[in-house]
Amino acid sequence: MTHPSNAREFDIIVFGATSFVGKLTAQYLVDTHPELAIAVAGRNESKLQELAHTSGIKLPILVADASRIDELRELTAR
């Protein structure tokens, strides 16, 4: 999807993507909405990498800790 210069980088970021529901959500979005710019996010980069490897979900990986408001603000700005 082409974004205007003032738009955000991603249409949807699935935060908590390594959880059971997060995995299902990410896979559903990939399968049904290929037109969207999607990323997966969570606090543990190695678990996100493992998710990408085992599920075949090829999406940008973003790392943020939910207890750090500055990281969440940066994440949501994208």
N, CA, C and O atoms as a CHARMM CRD file, in Angstrom:
* protein
*
  312
    1    1 MET  N      0.83700  -1.16600   0.00000 PROA 1      0.00000
    2    1 MET  CA     0.00000   0.00000   0.00000 PROA 1      0.00000
    3    1 MET  C      0.88600   1.23500   0.00000 PROA 1      0.00000
    4    1 MET  O      1.83300   1.30800   0.78300 PROA 1      0.00000
    5    2 THR  N      0.60900   2.18600  -0.83800 PROA 2      0.00000
    6    2 THR  CA     1.37900   3.40900  -0.90000 PROA 2      0.00000
    7    2 THR  C      0.81300   4.41800   0.08000 PROA 2      0.00000
    8    2 THR  O     -0.39300   4.66700   0.10600 PROA 2      0.00000
    9    3 HSD  N      1.68600   4.99200   0.88000 PROA 3      0.00000
   10    3 HSD  CA     1.26100   5.94000   1.90200 PROA 3      0.00000
   11    3 HSD  C      1.71200   7.34500   1.53900 PROA 3      0.00000
   12    3 HSD  O      2.83000   7.53200   1.05900 PROA 3      0.00000
   13    4 PRO  N      0.84100   8.35000   1.76700 PROA 4      0.00000
   14    4 PRO  CA     1.29100   9.73200   1.61100 PROA 4      0.00000
   15    4 PRO  C      2.39800  10.01100   2.61500 PROA 4      0.00000
   16    4 PRO  O      2.52800   9.29700   3.60900 PROA 4      0.00000
   17    5 SER  N      3.18100  11.02500   2.37100 PROA 5      0.00000
   18    5 SER  CA     4.33600  11.30700   3.22200 PROA 5      0.00000
   19    5 SER  C      3.96400  11.60400   4.66900 PROA 5      0.00000
   20    5 SER  O      4.79000  11.41200   5.56100 PROA 5      0.00000
   21    6 ASN  N      2.74300  12.06700   4.92600 PROA 6      0.00000
   22    6 ASN  CA     2.35700  12.38900   6.30200 PROA 6      0.00000
   23    6 ASN  C      1.64400  11.22500   6.98900 PROA 6      0.00000
   24    6 ASN  O      1.20200  11.36200   8.13000 PROA 6      0.00000
   25    7 ALA  N      1.52700  10.09500   6.31900 PROA 7      0.00000
   26    7 ALA  CA     0.84600   8.93700   6.89400 PROA 7      0.00000
   27    7 ALA  C      1.82000   8.10700   7.72100 PROA 7      0.00000
   28    7 ALA  O      3.03700   8.26900   7.63500 PROA 7      0.00000
   29    8 ARG  N      1.26600   7.24100   8.50100 PROA 8      0.00000
   30    8 ARG  CA     2.09000   6.35000   9.31500 PROA 8      0.00000
   31    8 ARG  C      2.68000   5.24400   8.46400 PROA 8      0.00000
   32    8 ARG  O      2.19000   4.93900   7.37700 PROA 8      0.00000
   33    9 GLU  N      3.72600   4.66100   8.97300 PROA 9      0.00000
   34    9 GLU  CA     4.45900   3.61200   8.27300 PROA 9      0.00000
   35    9 GLU  C      3.63700   2.32900   8.11500 PROA 9      0.00000
   36    9 GLU  O      3.73800   1.64800   7.09500 PROA 9      0.00000
   37   10 PHE  N      2.82100   2.00000   9.12900 PROA 10     0.00000
   38   10 PHE  CA     2.04100   0.77300   9.12000 PROA 10     0.00000
   39   10 PHE  C      0.56100   1.08200   9.28900 PROA 10     0.00000
   40   10 PHE  O      0.18900   2.04100   9.96600 PROA 10     0.00000
   41   11 ASP  N     -0.28100   0.26000   8.66700 PROA 11     0.00000
   42   11 ASP  CA    -1.71900   0.36900   8.87600 PROA 11     0.00000
   43   11 ASP  C     -2.11100  -0.28300  10.19400 PROA 11     0.00000
   44   11 ASP  O     -2.95900   0.22700  10.92600 PROA 11     0.00000
   45   12 ILE  N     -1.48100  -1.41900  10.48500 PROA 12     0.00000
   46   12 ILE  CA    -1.78100  -2.17500  11.70500 PROA 12     0.00000
   47   12 ILE  C     -0.48700  -2.74600  12.27700 PROA 12     0.00000
   48   12 ILE  O      0.35600  -3.27500  11.55400 PROA 12     0.00000
   49   13 ILE  N     -0.35700  -2.62200  13.60200 PROA 13     0.00000
   50   13 ILE  CA     0.72700  -3.27900  14.32700 PROA 13     0.00000
   51   13 ILE  C      0.07200  -4.23700  15.30900 PROA 13     0.00000
   52   13 ILE  O     -0.71500  -3.81900  16.15800 PROA 13     0.00000
   53   14 VAL  N      0.39200  -5.51300  15.19500 PROA 14     0.00000
   54   14 VAL  CA    -0.15200  -6.51700  16.10900 PROA 14     0.00000
   55   14 VAL  C      0.81500  -6.60700  17.28400 PROA 14     0.00000
   56   14 VAL  O      1.86000  -7.25100  17.19500 PROA 14     0.00000
   57   15 PHE  N      0.45200  -5.94900  18.38900 PROA 15     0.00000
   58   15 PHE  CA     1.28500  -5.95000  19.58900 PROA 15     0.00000
   59   15 PHE  C      0.91600  -7.17800  20.42200 PROA 15     0.00000
   60   15 PHE  O     -0.26300  -7.44800  20.64900 PROA 15     0.00000
   61   16 GLY  N      1.90800  -7.90400  20.86700 PROA 16     0.00000
   62   16 GLY  CA     1.66500  -9.16000  21.57600 PROA 16     0.00000
   63   16 GLY  C      1.49200 -10.30000  20.58500 PROA 16     0.00000
   64   16 GLY  O      0.74100 -11.24600  20.82200 PROA 16     0.00000
   65   17 ALA  N      2.19700 -10.18900  19.48100 PROA 17     0.00000
   66   17 ALA  CA     2.03400 -11.12700  18.37200 PROA 17     0.00000
   67   17 ALA  C      2.47500 -12.54100  18.69500 PROA 17     0.00000
   68   17 ALA  O      2.12000 -13.46400  17.96300 PROA 17     0.00000
   69   18 THR  N      3.23400 -12.74800  19.75900 PROA 18     0.00000
   70   18 THR  CA     3.67800 -14.11100  20.08300 PROA 18     0.00000
   71   18 THR  C      2.67800 -14.84500  20.96500 PROA 18     0.00000
   72   18 THR  O      2.84700 -16.03600  21.23000 PROA 18     0.00000
   73   19 SER  N      1.64500 -14.15500  21.42100 PROA 19     0.00000
   74   19 SER  CA     0.60300 -14.83900  22.20000 PROA 19     0.00000
   75   19 SER  C     -0.25400 -15.68000  21.26200 PROA 19     0.00000
   76   19 SER  O     -0.16900 -15.52800  20.04300 PROA 19     0.00000
   77   20 PHE  N     -1.07400 -16.56100  21.81500 PROA 20     0.00000
   78   20 PHE  CA    -1.94000 -17.40700  21.00500 PROA 20     0.00000
   79   20 PHE  C     -2.83800 -16.55900  20.10400 PROA 20     0.00000
   80   20 PHE  O     -2.90800 -16.78300  18.89500 PROA 20     0.00000
   81   21 VAL  N     -3.52100 -15.58700  20.70200 PROA 21     0.00000
   82   21 VAL  CA    -4.43000 -14.72900  19.93300 PROA 21     0.00000
   83   21 VAL  C     -3.64400 -13.82500  18.98100 PROA 21     0.00000
   84   21 VAL  O     -4.09600 -13.56000  17.86700 PROA 21     0.00000
   85   22 GLY  N     -2.48400 -13.35600  19.40400 PROA 22     0.00000
   86   22 GLY  CA    -1.65800 -12.51700  18.53900 PROA 22     0.00000
   87   22 GLY  C     -1.23200 -13.23900  17.28300 PROA 22     0.00000
   88   22 GLY  O     -1.25200 -12.66200  16.19600 PROA 22     0.00000
   89   23 LYS  N     -0.84500 -14.50100  17.42000 PROA 23     0.00000
   90   23 LYS  CA    -0.45000 -15.31000  16.26000 PROA 23     0.00000
   91   23 LYS  C     -1.61600 -15.48600  15.29700 PROA 23     0.00000
   92   23 LYS  O     -1.46800 -15.32600  14.08500 PROA 23     0.00000
   93   24 LEU  N     -2.78200 -15.81900  15.85500 PROA 24     0.00000
   94   24 LEU  CA    -3.97100 -15.99400  15.01500 PROA 24     0.00000
   95   24 LEU  C     -4.33700 -14.69400  14.30600 PROA 24     0.00000
   96   24 LEU  O     -4.69600 -14.70500  13.12800 PROA 24     0.00000
   97   25 THR  N     -4.24600 -13.58600  15.01400 PROA 25     0.00000
   98   25 THR  CA    -4.58000 -12.28800  14.44000 PROA 25     0.00000
   99   25 THR  C     -3.63000 -11.92700  13.32000 PROA 25     0.00000
  100   25 THR  O     -4.06400 -11.50700  12.24800 PROA 25     0.00000
  101   26 ALA  N     -2.33800 -12.08400  13.55500 PROA 26     0.00000
  102   26 ALA  CA    -1.34700 -11.76200  12.52600 PROA 26     0.00000
  103   26 ALA  C     -1.55800 -12.62400  11.29000 PROA 26     0.00000
  104   26 ALA  O     -1.52200 -12.12200  10.16600 PROA 26     0.00000
  105   27 GLN  N     -1.77800 -13.92300  11.49200 PROA 27     0.00000
  106   27 GLN  CA    -1.98200 -14.81400  10.34700 PROA 27     0.00000
  107   27 GLN  C     -3.25500 -14.45100   9.59100 PROA 27     0.00000
  108   27 GLN  O     -3.26200 -14.44100   8.36000 PROA 27     0.00000
  109   28 TYR  N     -4.31800 -14.15700  10.30600 PROA 28     0.00000
  110   28 TYR  CA    -5.57200 -13.75900   9.67400 PROA 28     0.00000
  111   28 TYR  C     -5.38100 -12.50100   8.82300 PROA 28     0.00000
  112   28 TYR  O     -5.84000 -12.44400   7.68200 PROA 28     0.00000
  113   29 LEU  N     -4.71200 -11.50900   9.37300 PROA 29     0.00000
  114   29 LEU  CA    -4.49500 -10.26100   8.63800 PROA 29     0.00000
  115   29 LEU  C     -3.65200 -10.48400   7.38600 PROA 29     0.00000
  116   29 LEU  O     -3.94700  -9.92400   6.33000 PROA 29     0.00000
  117   30 VAL  N     -2.61800 -11.29000   7.49900 PROA 30     0.00000
  118   30 VAL  CA    -1.76400 -11.59400   6.35000 PROA 30     0.00000
  119   30 VAL  C     -2.57200 -12.30600   5.26700 PROA 30     0.00000
  120   30 VAL  O     -2.44500 -11.99900   4.08200 PROA 30     0.00000
  121   31 ASP  N     -3.40000 -13.25700   5.68600 PROA 31     0.00000
  122   31 ASP  CA    -4.16800 -14.05600   4.73400 PROA 31     0.00000
  123   31 ASP  C     -5.30600 -13.29600   4.07100 PROA 31     0.00000
  124   31 ASP  O     -5.62100 -13.54000   2.90700 PROA 31     0.00000
  125   32 THR  N     -5.91900 -12.38500   4.79700 PROA 32     0.00000
  126   32 THR  CA    -7.14000 -11.74500   4.29000 PROA 32     0.00000
  127   32 THR  C     -6.97800 -10.29800   3.85900 PROA 32     0.00000
  128   32 THR  O     -7.84900  -9.76300   3.17500 PROA 32     0.00000
  129   33 HSD  N     -5.89200  -9.65700   4.24100 PROA 33     0.00000
  130   33 HSD  CA    -5.70400  -8.23700   3.91500 PROA 33     0.00000
  131   33 HSD  C     -4.28700  -7.96200   3.40400 PROA 33     0.00000
  132   33 HSD  O     -3.51900  -7.24600   4.04600 PROA 33     0.00000
  133   34 PRO  N     -3.94500  -8.53300   2.25000 PROA 34     0.00000
  134   34 PRO  CA    -2.59200  -8.32100   1.72100 PROA 34     0.00000
  135   34 PRO  C     -2.31300  -6.86500   1.32900 PROA 34     0.00000
  136   34 PRO  O     -1.15900  -6.48300   1.13300 PROA 34     0.00000
  137   35 GLU  N     -3.35600  -6.06700   1.21700 PROA 35     0.00000
  138   35 GLU  CA    -3.18300  -4.66600   0.84500 PROA 35     0.00000
  139   35 GLU  C     -2.70900  -3.79200   2.01500 PROA 35     0.00000
  140   35 GLU  O     -2.31200  -2.64600   1.80300 PROA 35     0.00000
  141   36 LEU  N     -2.74700  -4.31300   3.23100 PROA 36     0.00000
  142   36 LEU  CA    -2.36600  -3.53900   4.41000 PROA 36     0.00000
  143   36 LEU  C     -0.87800  -3.66100   4.72300 PROA 36     0.00000
  144   36 LEU  O     -0.26500  -4.70300   4.49200 PROA 36     0.00000
  145   37 ALA  N     -0.32000  -2.60100   5.24300 PROA 37     0.00000
  146   37 ALA  CA     1.05300  -2.61500   5.75200 PROA 37     0.00000
  147   37 ALA  C      0.97000  -3.03800   7.22200 PROA 37     0.00000
  148   37 ALA  O      0.51800  -2.27500   8.07500 PROA 37     0.00000
  149   38 ILE  N      1.41400  -4.26400   7.49900 PROA 38     0.00000
  150   38 ILE  CA     1.26500  -4.86300   8.82600 PROA 38     0.00000
  151   38 ILE  C      2.64100  -5.14100   9.41300 PROA 38     0.00000
  152   38 ILE  O      3.58000  -5.49200   8.69900 PROA 38     0.00000
  153   39 ALA  N      2.74200  -4.97600  10.73300 PROA 39     0.00000
  154   39 ALA  CA     3.95800  -5.33600  11.46000 PROA 39     0.00000
  155   39 ALA  C      3.54900  -6.12400  12.69500 PROA 39     0.00000
  156   39 ALA  O      2.41900  -6.00300  13.17000 PROA 39     0.00000
  157   40 VAL  N      4.46500  -6.92800  13.21200 PROA 40     0.00000
  158   40 VAL  CA     4.24400  -7.61200  14.48200 PROA 40     0.00000
  159   40 VAL  C      5.15200  -6.97600  15.52300 PROA 40     0.00000
  160   40 VAL  O      6.25800  -6.52700  15.22300 PROA 40     0.00000
  161   41 ALA  N      4.65300  -6.95200  16.76000 PROA 41     0.00000
  162   41 ALA  CA     5.41400  -6.28900  17.81900 PROA 41     0.00000
  163   41 ALA  C      5.25800  -7.03200  19.12800 PROA 41     0.00000
  164   41 ALA  O      4.29600  -7.76800  19.34300 PROA 41     0.00000
  165   42 GLY  N      6.23000  -6.81700  19.99400 PROA 42     0.00000
  166   42 GLY  CA     6.22500  -7.39100  21.33300 PROA 42     0.00000
  167   42 GLY  C      7.48200  -6.96600  22.05700 PROA 42     0.00000
  168   42 GLY  O      8.27000  -6.16900  21.54700 PROA 42     0.00000
  169   43 ARG  N      7.66300  -7.50300  23.24300 PROA 43     0.00000
  170   43 ARG  CA     8.82700  -7.07500  24.02800 PROA 43     0.00000
  171   43 ARG  C     10.05100  -7.94900  23.82500 PROA 43     0.00000
  172   43 ARG  O     11.15700  -7.56900  24.20900 PROA 43     0.00000
  173   44 ASN  N      9.86000  -9.13300  23.21700 PROA 44     0.00000
  174   44 ASN  CA    10.95300 -10.09100  23.08800 PROA 44     0.00000
  175   44 ASN  C     11.25400 -10.34700  21.61200 PROA 44     0.00000
  176   44 ASN  O     10.51100 -11.05300  20.93000 PROA 44     0.00000
  177   45 GLU  N     12.34000  -9.77000  21.13500 PROA 45     0.00000
  178   45 GLU  CA    12.69100  -9.88300  19.72000 PROA 45     0.00000
  179   45 GLU  C     12.94700 -11.32800  19.29700 PROA 45     0.00000
  180   45 GLU  O     12.57100 -11.72100  18.19300 PROA 45     0.00000
  181   46 SER  N     13.57700 -12.11700  20.15300 PROA 46     0.00000
  182   46 SER  CA    13.86600 -13.49700  19.75800 PROA 46     0.00000
  183   46 SER  C     12.57900 -14.30800  19.59700 PROA 46     0.00000
  184   46 SER  O     12.49900 -15.15600  18.70700 PROA 46     0.00000
  185   47 LYS  N     11.57600 -14.06700  20.43500 PROA 47     0.00000
  186   47 LYS  CA    10.29300 -14.76100  20.27800 PROA 47     0.00000
  187   47 LYS  C      9.58800 -14.30700  18.99900 PROA 47     0.00000
  188   47 LYS  O      8.93800 -15.11100  18.33000 PROA 47     0.00000
  189   48 LEU  N      9.71200 -13.03400  18.66000 PROA 48     0.00000
  190   48 LEU  CA     9.11600 -12.53200  17.42000 PROA 48     0.00000
  191   48 LEU  C      9.81200 -13.14100  16.21100 PROA 48     0.00000
  192   48 LEU  O      9.16200 -13.48100  15.22300 PROA 48     0.00000
  193   49 GLN  N     11.13800 -13.28100  16.28700 PROA 49     0.00000
  194   49 GLN  CA    11.88900 -13.92700  15.20600 PROA 49     0.00000
  195   49 GLN  C     11.46600 -15.39300  15.07000 PROA 49     0.00000
  196   49 GLN  O     11.30800 -15.90300  13.96100 PROA 49     0.00000
  197   50 GLU  N     11.28800 -16.05300  16.19900 PROA 50     0.00000
  198   50 GLU  CA    10.85000 -17.45400  16.18900 PROA 50     0.00000
  199   50 GLU  C      9.45600 -17.57000  15.56700 PROA 50     0.00000
  200   50 GLU  O      9.19600 -18.49300  14.79500 PROA 50     0.00000
  201   51 LEU  N      8.57400 -16.64900  15.89800 PROA 51     0.00000
  202   51 LEU  CA     7.24000 -16.62800  15.30300 PROA 51     0.00000
  203   51 LEU  C      7.33000 -16.52700  13.78400 PROA 51     0.00000
  204   51 LEU  O      6.65700 -17.26300  13.06300 PROA 51     0.00000
  205   52 ALA  N      8.15200 -15.62500  13.31500 PROA 52     0.00000
  206   52 ALA  CA     8.32000 -15.44800  11.86500 PROA 52     0.00000
  207   52 ALA  C      8.86200 -16.71800  11.22800 PROA 52     0.00000
  208   52 ALA  O      8.42000 -17.11600  10.15000 PROA 52     0.00000
  209   53 HSD  N      9.80600 -17.34100  11.88500 PROA 53     0.00000
  210   53 HSD  CA    10.43500 -18.55400  11.34100 PROA 53     0.00000
  211   53 HSD  C      9.47400 -19.74300  11.31900 PROA 53     0.00000
  212   53 HSD  O      9.36800 -20.43100  10.30400 PROA 53     0.00000
  213   54 THR  N      8.77600 -19.98800  12.42600 PROA 54     0.00000
  214   54 THR  CA     7.93000 -21.17900  12.52500 PROA 54     0.00000
  215   54 THR  C      6.59700 -21.03400  11.80100 PROA 54     0.00000
  216   54 THR  O      6.04700 -22.02500  11.32000 PROA 54     0.00000
  217   55 SER  N      6.07200 -19.82200  11.71700 PROA 55     0.00000
  218   55 SER  CA     4.75100 -19.63800  11.10900 PROA 55     0.00000
  219   55 SER  C      4.82700 -19.25000   9.64800 PROA 55     0.00000
  220   55 SER  O      3.85100 -19.38600   8.91000 PROA 55     0.00000
  221   56 GLY  N      5.98800 -18.76600   9.22700 PROA 56     0.00000
  222   56 GLY  CA     6.11200 -18.29400   7.85700 PROA 56     0.00000
  223   56 GLY  C      5.56900 -16.88600   7.66200 PROA 56     0.00000
  224   56 GLY  O      5.49900 -16.40000   6.53300 PROA 56     0.00000
  225   57 ILE  N      5.18600 -16.23000   8.74300 PROA 57     0.00000
  226   57 ILE  CA     4.69300 -14.85800   8.65700 PROA 57     0.00000
  227   57 ILE  C      5.89500 -13.94600   8.40600 PROA 57     0.00000
  228   57 ILE  O      6.78100 -13.82300   9.25200 PROA 57     0.00000
  229   58 LYS  N      5.91100 -13.32100   7.25600 PROA 58     0.00000
  230   58 LYS  CA     7.02400 -12.45300   6.87800 PROA 58     0.00000
  231   58 LYS  C      6.58200 -10.99300   7.00900 PROA 58     0.00000
  232   58 LYS  O      6.11700 -10.38000   6.04800 PROA 58     0.00000
  233   59 LEU  N      6.73600 -10.45900   8.20500 PROA 59     0.00000
  234   59 LEU  CA     6.33800  -9.08100   8.49000 PROA 59     0.00000
  235   59 LEU  C      7.45500  -8.37600   9.23600 PROA 59     0.00000
  236   59 LEU  O      8.27700  -9.02500   9.88200 PROA 59     0.00000
  237   60 PRO  N      7.49500  -7.04800   9.15300 PROA 60     0.00000
  238   60 PRO  CA     8.45900  -6.30700   9.95600 PROA 60     0.00000
  239   60 PRO  C      8.24500  -6.59400  11.44300 PROA 60     0.00000
  240   60 PRO  O      7.11300  -6.73700  11.90700 PROA 60     0.00000
  241   61 ILE  N      9.34500  -6.67300  12.17300 PROA 61     0.00000
  242   61 ILE  CA     9.31800  -6.95100  13.61100 PROA 61     0.00000
  243   61 ILE  C      9.70200  -5.67800  14.35900 PROA 61     0.00000
  244   61 ILE  O     10.73100  -5.06200  14.08300 PROA 61     0.00000
  245   62 LEU  N      8.85200  -5.30100  15.31300 PROA 62     0.00000
  246   62 LEU  CA     9.09000  -4.12700  16.14100 PROA 62     0.00000
  247   62 LEU  C      9.14100  -4.56900  17.59700 PROA 62     0.00000
  248   62 LEU  O      8.38000  -5.44100  18.01600 PROA 62     0.00000
  249   63 VAL  N     10.03300  -3.96900  18.35700 PROA 63     0.00000
  250   63 VAL  CA    10.19300  -4.34000  19.76100 PROA 63     0.00000
  251   63 VAL  C      9.82500  -3.15700  20.63700 PROA 63     0.00000
  252   63 VAL  O     10.30200  -2.04000  20.44000 PROA 63     0.00000
  253   64 ALA  N      8.96100  -3.43000  21.61500 PROA 64     0.00000
  254   64 ALA  CA     8.57200  -2.40800  22.59000 PROA 64     0.00000
  255   64 ALA  C      8.10700  -3.11300  23.85200 PROA 64     0.00000
  256   64 ALA  O      7.52400  -4.19500  23.78900 PROA 64     0.00000
  257   65 ASP  N      8.36400  -2.50200  24.98800 PROA 65     0.00000
  258   65 ASP  CA     7.95900  -3.02700  26.28600 PROA 65     0.00000
  259   65 ASP  C      6.72700  -2.24400  26.74300 PROA 65     0.00000
  260   65 ASP  O      6.76100  -1.01600  26.82000 PROA 65     0.00000
  261   66 ALA  N      5.64200  -2.95600  27.04500 PROA 66     0.00000
  262   66 ALA  CA     4.39100  -2.30600  27.43300 PROA 66     0.00000
  263   66 ALA  C      4.51100  -1.49900  28.71700 PROA 66     0.00000
  264   66 ALA  O      3.66200  -0.64800  28.98200 PROA 66     0.00000
  265   67 SER  N      5.52700  -1.73700  29.50900 PROA 67     0.00000
  266   67 SER  CA     5.71300  -0.98000  30.74900 PROA 67     0.00000
  267   67 SER  C      6.49000   0.32500  30.52200 PROA 67     0.00000
  268   67 SER  O      6.68400   1.10500  31.45500 PROA 67     0.00000
  269   68 ARG  N      6.93000   0.55700  29.28400 PROA 68     0.00000
  270   68 ARG  CA     7.70300   1.76400  28.94700 PROA 68     0.00000
  271   68 ARG  C      6.86900   2.65300  28.03000 PROA 68     0.00000
  272   68 ARG  O      6.75700   2.38600  26.83300 PROA 68     0.00000
  273   69 ILE  N      6.29300   3.69100  28.58400 PROA 69     0.00000
  274   69 ILE  CA     5.39000   4.56000  27.83300 PROA 69     0.00000
  275   69 ILE  C      6.07600   5.20500  26.62900 PROA 69     0.00000
  276   69 ILE  O      5.44800   5.41100  25.59100 PROA 69     0.00000
  277   70 ASP  N      7.35100   5.52000  26.76500 PROA 70     0.00000
  278   70 ASP  CA     8.07100   6.12000  25.64300 PROA 70     0.00000
  279   70 ASP  C      8.17000   5.14900  24.46700 PROA 70     0.00000
  280   70 ASP  O      8.05500   5.56000  23.31200 PROA 70     0.00000
  281   71 GLU  N      8.38100   3.86800  24.75400 PROA 71     0.00000
  282   71 GLU  CA     8.45600   2.87100  23.69100 PROA 71     0.00000
  283   71 GLU  C      7.09600   2.67800  23.02000 PROA 71     0.00000
  284   71 GLU  O      7.01800   2.50700  21.80400 PROA 71     0.00000
  285   72 LEU  N      6.02800   2.70400  23.81700 PROA 72     0.00000
  286   72 LEU  CA     4.68800   2.56100  23.24400 PROA 72     0.00000
  287   72 LEU  C      4.31600   3.76400  22.38600 PROA 72     0.00000
  288   72 LEU  O      3.68500   3.60800  21.34000 PROA 72     0.00000
  289   73 ARG  N      4.69400   4.94400  22.81100 PROA 73     0.00000
  290   73 ARG  CA     4.42700   6.14500  22.00400 PROA 73     0.00000
  291   73 ARG  C      5.15900   6.06700  20.66400 PROA 73     0.00000
  292   73 ARG  O      4.59100   6.39100  19.62100 PROA 73     0.00000
  293   74 GLU  N      6.41200   5.63800  20.69800 PROA 74     0.00000
  294   74 GLU  CA     7.18300   5.49800  19.46800 PROA 74     0.00000
  295   74 GLU  C      6.54900   4.44100  18.54900 PROA 74     0.00000
  296   74 GLU  O      6.45800   4.62900  17.33600 PROA 74     0.00000
  297   75 LEU  N      6.12000   3.33900  19.14700 PROA 75     0.00000
  298   75 LEU  CA     5.49200   2.27100  18.38200 PROA 75     0.00000
  299   75 LEU  C      4.20400   2.75700  17.71700 PROA 75     0.00000
  300   75 LEU  O      4.00400   2.53400  16.52300 PROA 75     0.00000
  301   76 THR  N      3.34700   3.40600  18.46500 PROA 76     0.00000
  302   76 THR  CA     2.06500   3.85200  17.91800 PROA 76     0.00000
  303   76 THR  C      2.22300   4.98000  16.91300 PROA 76     0.00000
  304   76 THR  O      1.33900   5.18500  16.08000 PROA 76     0.00000
  305   77 ALA  N      3.30900   5.70300  16.96800 PROA 77     0.00000
  306   77 ALA  CA     3.56300   6.75900  15.98000 PROA 77     0.00000
  307   77 ALA  C      3.87500   6.18800  14.61300 PROA 77     0.00000
  308   77 ALA  O      3.72700   6.86700  13.59700 PROA 77     0.00000
  309   78 ARG  N      4.30300   4.94800  14.58900 PROA 78     0.00000
  310   78 ARG  CA     4.67500   4.30000  13.33000 PROA 78     0.00000
  311   78 ARG  C      3.45400   3.78100  12.62100 PROA 78     0.00000
  312   78 ARG  O      3.56600   3.20300  11.54000 PROA 78     0.00000
